[in-house]
Amino acid sequence: MICLLYHLLHMTVYRAKRVFGILHTKWRLIGNSVQYANYRIVGTPIIEISGNGRIVLGDNLQMNNGMLDNQIGYNNPCILRAENGSILIGKNVGMSQTTLVAKNVNITIGCNVKIGGGVKVYTTDFHSLHYEDRRESEYDTANRKCAPVVIDDDCFIGAGSIILKGVHIGARTIIGAGSVVTKDIPADVIAGGNPCKILKEINAAL
C-alpha cells in the first residue's frame, strides 16, 4: 500500500519543481506514522509506507532527487520505503539520489550525516538465500533475512556505496565511494572497498 503522504507530497513537490525547482516547507502526517520535519527538497522523491511502517525525519533534511542539482552523475530520485519497519533520520542530514529500504526492521540515521549520491541502504536480502524457497514467492518472501542498519552521528557515506543488512557504522566514520559494507565499521575510521574494510583511523589521516 502506498501511503497517502506520497500522493500529497508528489503533487506538492511536482508543482514546486515546475515553478521553482526547490521546495522549502514543513509537512506532518501522523495518521500513517509519518512525523513532521522542516526540509529542503530538490526534485521529486518517492516515499512508500506499508503495514506498520513508519518514517521520522529530523529538522533541516536536505534531499536532492534526479537531475536537478545533480553534480556527481546519479539521476534517480531518493526512495524511502518502510515496509513493517521504520526509517528514523536525525537532524541536519543531507542525501542525494539515496535509497533507504526498511523491511521488518529499522534504518536509523543519526544527526549531521552526509549520504552521497546513489547510496543504497537495505535491511533485507529481498529474497531467501535457499534456492528452493526462491522457487515459490510465498516461501521466498517469508524466509528472507532482515536485520537493522544503524549509521551514527557525523558519518559521511561516499557516493555509490551499498550498506547491507545488520551493519552498524560508528560515529564520524567515513565510507569511501563505491564501497559495499557487509559488516560493522567502528567509529572514527576511514573505510572502503568491496567488501568494506578499515583503511586508517581518521586522526591519523588528518
N, C-alpha and C positions, 0 to 999 in steps of 0.2 A: 504494500500500500504506500503510495507516495503521499507524503504529508501535505496538508493544505498550505503549509508555510511555503513549500516550493512554488506552488502556483502563484501565491501572493508576491513572493519575493521575485520570482521570474518576471512577472508583469511590471513590478516597480523598477527593477534594475534595467529591464529592456527599454522602458520608456526613458529612463535617465540616461542610458547609454546612447540612445539615438540623439538626445539633445546635448548632453554634456560629456558623456564618456566616463564620468566618475560620479559615484553616489556617496554622499556623506549623510548618514541617517541613523536612526535608532529603531529597532523593531522588538516586539515582545509577543510571544505566543506560548502561553503556559499550558493550554489545554492538551497539547500533544507533546508536552515535556520539552519544550524549547524555551530557554531563558534569554533575556534581552542583552544587548550589548550596543555600545557605540562602535561604528566601524566605518572603514573606507573601502569600497569595493570598486574595482575597475573591471568592466565586463560582467558576464553573467555566470554565476556558479550554479551547480546542480546540488540540491540538498534533498536527501531522501531519508525518511524515518519510518520504520515499520515495527510491528509488535510492541515490545516495551522499550523501544529505542528512545534515546534522549541526547540532545545536543545542548551544551552550555558554552557560550562564547564569552570570553573576558573583554573588558573595555579596550578600545583602541586597536582592534583587529585590523590589519592591513591585508587585503586579499586581491591578488591580480589574477585575472582569468583570460584565457585565449590570447588573441593577437594584440589587444590593447595593452599598452605599457609593457610590452614584451621585449626584453633586451637580450635574452640568452637562448632563444631558439625553440622554446616549447609552446605549443599552440592550443593545448586543451584547457578547458575550464577547470577550476577547482571542483572536486567532487567530495561531498561529505555524506557518507552512508552509515546510518546507525540502525542495525537490524538486531533487535533484542540486546543491544549493547549501547554504551554511552561514548560520546566524543566530548571530552572536557578540555577546554582550551583556556589558559590563563590570560593575564593582561599583557598588552604590548607585543603580541605575536604577529609576525609577518609571514605570509606564504604566497607562493606563486605557482599556478598550474599544479596544485597539490591534490593528491587523492588520499583520503582517510576512510578506511572501511573497518567499522567496528561491528563484528558479528558475535553475538552472545556474551562478549566481554567488553572491557573499556579500552579506549585510547585516551591517555592522559598526557597533556602537553602543558608544561609549566609556563612561567612568565618570561617575557623577554627572549623568546625563542625565535630564531630565524630559520625558515624552511625554504630551501632553494627550489628553483624551477623544476617541475616534473618529478618531485619526490613522491613516493608511494609508501603508505604505511598500512599494513594488513595485520589483522588479529587472527586470521584463519588461513588454512591451506586451500580453502574453497572446495576441495574435493577430498574424499577419503584417500589415504595412502595405500589402501588394499585394492588390488586390481578387480577383485570380484565385486566389491562394493560399488565401484565406478560403473559397472555394467547396468546397475539399476539406480535411477535417480533418487528414489526414496532412501535406499541404504547409503548412497553416496553422500547425500545431504546430512543424514542422521549421524554418520560416523566421521565426518570431517573434524579435524582437531582445531581447537581455538585456545588462545592464551592472550592475556592483556599486554599492551605495549605502553611503556612509560618513557617520556622524554622530559628530563628535569630542566630547571630554570637555566636560562642563558646559553643553551646549546645552539650550535649552528650546524644545520644539516645541509651538506653540499648538494648541488643540482644533480638530478638523475639518480639519487640514491634510493634504495629499496630497504625498508625496515620490516622484518618479518615477525611473526607471532612470538610472544613471550620475551621480547627484548626490553631491557631497561638501560637507557643511556643516562649516565650520570651528569650532574650539573657542570656547565661551562665547557663541556666536551665539543670538539669539532669533528664532524664526519666528512671525509673528503668526497668530492664529487664522484658519482658513479659507483659508490660502494654498495655492497649487499651485506646488510647487517643481520646476522643469524643468531648471535649470542650477545650477552650483556657486555657493555662497554663502560668502564668506570668513569668517575668524574675527572676533569682537568687533564684530559689527554687529547692528542690528535690521532685519529684512527682512519683507516681507509683500506680499500681493496675488496676483492671478492674471493673468499669471504673476508669481511672487515676485520682487521687486526690493529692493535695498538702500534703506532709508529713512533711516538715520542710523547713525553709529558709537555704540557703547554708551557710551564715555567722554563723548561729547558729550551723551548723553541723561540721564546721571546728575546 
